[in-house]
Amino acid sequence: MMTFSEIPSIRRLCFALLYVVSGIGVFAQRYPDRHMTLNPLADQSVPARGGTSWMHSSGGWAEFGAYRLVRDQEHAWIQRLGGYLEMFRIDDEASLTVVGNIEFIANPHNNIRFNPRAVFWEEGFVYTSRAGKNYWQIGYFHRCKHDVDNLLLGTERSLIFGSLQGKYLLPFVMQGGRTEGLLSFRTDLLTIRQDDRTPLTTDRLNLNRALGSFAGMIHLRKQLEQSVVGFYTTAWSGLSVYSRKDGIFNRFSSVESATLSGGLSSGVAIHGNAHFRIGLSYEYISDTGINPVPEHAHLLSLGVVILNPASMW
């Protein structure tokens, strides 16, 4: 793992830019893993003993939170769950992993103020390879969104958005090793795109014309000396690009628009074999993906997160 001073100047510039833009803008598309980075090769709890190790490691994460003070009419509660299974690892140098994540949204519009509204699903596979002190990843993800309990509303928006995904991960340390960090660059090229709406509406933020996204993310975590308590911060930001056309191949002939989305989360963590986190999270989403007419949202939530710090950030 490199120290911060070893990061080349261009990467340090990107590092700074992420902080600048995190307040305004990750993705117009709502990716359930937009705030998290997975690196199975970083988990050395069961080291590979030469050759190929099958079903090498697994892990999961969970989050539950409430949107308060800053939110729209569709967001009152958030629940996220995810997990992975490392199918095989080769000499701690390469890995193939199956990943699944889910994001559940509830609004307050029923008698118990917990009305299920939308579910975003994500499943795919990721190939991770070591590149010196850094890592690169390539994979494919299939995603879909379904409404929940919307029969009385008479509205529906169903989304399908699969993508080819590439990432480059740069771990680093600061302050004599007490602070760990990870810088992640990500791009998604959308393949399957479906945006069905009832009633039918037209809008420039139509997933049928989405090309893909470019994004950056930074994670920081620090453990206090001689204590299980620490702190964490994550900032993410990115650009989504839309075409004038919605065909399979002619969509690359012109670009109509681009949107920024993103956010920042920070809080306290109890360190151990798992991380238990309590913190605040703010994000701006260009298109929440819930209602037939696309809506943007500023969202502030208070939540708890549990994850495996060896492989997840």
Secondary structure as the mmCIF struct_conf table of DSSP 4:
data_model
#
loop_
_struct_conf.conf_type_id
_struct_conf.id
_struct_conf.beg_label_comp_id
_struct_conf.beg_label_asym_id
_struct_conf.beg_label_seq_id
_struct_conf.end_label_comp_id
_struct_conf.end_label_asym_id
_struct_conf.end_label_seq_id
STRN STRN1 MET A 2 THR A 3
HELX_RH_3T_P HELX_RH_3T_P1 PHE A 4 GLU A 6
BEND BEND1 ILE A 7 ILE A 7
HELX_RH_AL_P HELX_RH_AL_P1 SER A 9 VAL A 21
TURN_TY1_P TURN_TY1_P1 SER A 22 ILE A 24
BEND BEND2 ALA A 28 GLN A 29
TURN_TY1_P TURN_TY1_P2 PRO A 32 HIS A 35
STRN STRN2 LEU A 38 LEU A 38
HELX_RH_3T_P HELX_RH_3T_P2 PRO A 40 ALA A 42
BEND BEND3 SER A 45 VAL A 46
BEND BEND4 GLY A 50 GLY A 51
STRN STRN3 THR A 52 TRP A 54
BEND BEND5 MET A 55 MET A 55
STRN STRN4 SER A 58 TYR A 67
BEND BEND6 LEU A 69 VAL A 70
TURN_TY1_P TURN_TY1_P3 GLN A 73 GLU A 74
BEND BEND7 ALA A 76 ALA A 76
STRN STRN5 TRP A 77 ILE A 90
TURN_TY1_P TURN_TY1_P4 ASP A 91 GLU A 93
STRN STRN6 ALA A 94 ASN A 107
BEND BEND8 PRO A 108 PRO A 108
BEND BEND9 ASN A 110 ASN A 110
TURN_TY1_P TURN_TY1_P5 ASN A 111 ILE A 112
BEND BEND10 ARG A 113 ARG A 113
STRN STRN7 ASN A 115 ALA A 131
TURN_TY1_P TURN_TY1_P6 GLY A 132 LYS A 133
STRN STRN8 ASN A 134 ASP A 147
BEND BEND11 ASP A 149 ASP A 149
TURN_TY1_P TURN_TY1_P7 LEU A 151 GLY A 154
STRN STRN9 GLU A 156 MET A 174
HELX_RH_3T_P HELX_RH_3T_P3 GLN A 175 GLY A 177
TURN_TY1_P TURN_TY1_P8 ARG A 178 ARG A 178
STRN STRN10 THR A 179 THR A 198
BEND BEND12 PRO A 199 PRO A 199
BEND BEND13 ARG A 204 LEU A 205
HELX_RH_3T_P HELX_RH_3T_P4 LEU A 207 ARG A 209
STRN STRN11 ALA A 210 GLN A 223
TURN_TY1_P TURN_TY1_P9 GLU A 225 GLN A 226
BEND BEND14 SER A 227 VAL A 228
STRN STRN12 VAL A 229 SER A 243
BEND BEND15 ARG A 244 ARG A 244
BEND BEND16 GLY A 247 PHE A 249
HELX_RH_3T_P HELX_RH_3T_P5 ASN A 250 SER A 253
STRN STRN13 VAL A 255 ILE A 270
BEND BEND17 GLY A 272 ALA A 274
STRN STRN14 HIS A 275 ILE A 285
BEND BEND18 SER A 286 SER A 286
BEND BEND19 GLY A 289 GLY A 289
BEND BEND20 ASN A 291 VAL A 293
STRN STRN15 ALA A 297 LEU A 307
TURN_TY1_P TURN_TY1_P10 PRO A 309 SER A 311
STRN STRN16 MET A 312 MET A 312
#
